[in-house]
C-alpha cells in the first residue's frame, strides 16, 4: 500500500518494512533526495542521491561511460534495492573499461559500497566519440521510468 503524506511516500509491507524518499535542500542550495529504509525496526544508512554525492562516489573510479547523465530516481531505486539486500544485475563493460550497460546500477553500487558484478560488453563504433570519464556523470532529476 502506498501513502503520500506531506511529500513523504511510504510503502508498507505487512507492517514490518517501510521505505521513504524525501526531498531536501543541501548545503549548496541544491535539492537532493534521501533514500532510507527500515527493516524490522532497524534503520539502514540514509544515502543522499545528489550531484555532490555521486561525484564523490565516482571520484576514484577507473571506468568510463558514453552516458552523460543518470536519473536520480533510477539510482534511488537501485540504492533501495541494494539496501533491501537484493543484488543488482551485472553491468556490461568493454575491455577498454567503458560501461555500455548499467550506469545507474554502477552509481548505486558506488554510493552503497556494494558494486555490481561486471561482465564483458561491446560498444558500437559510433559511440566511441562519446566516451568520457565516469566522473563527468551528471545527475538528472527526470525519472527515466526504469523499474
Steps between C-alpha positions, in 0.01 A plus 500: 500500500645842406424811701606854424495722807653849491737404218607178675430185301481188711462138390365264763555127473338292774571781745866398535674679220474850370707730290477864422640766276495863591640807331712753686738784422869428561773741612562614140136592441438198276198282556588141584301188570577285801436129473458312826336183616418316817470127516361344814563824689872522416584809294748480216727789407336787314663562164449836330482471122636840399755631253751546783452149638526342154810702411668395826398134458647489148820697565733197516336290228706398199193429285368714216156549350321624190200609707526862614222481762332268747147538637493563876173303528648196328814514716274527808313184398826307465632639831179387670521158335858456624409620851214250502759223451444436129774469242505729198531343156855493359624798304663466158844653456727495193864390517583873484308555824188667354163424661263413215211380718444573868598859578219538758586168666868596510429840658270340760770244573758773551264689735424190709839332480344189341624492142317294238670216319675600177455295185649560153321741271555645155459855381382615161778686314259792462513549879880535522494880470261522801732325748577711808632424849219381730582796729334732245160336561225752578190424707165571337180553697297344217368152579595288200238243599720197559379260768 
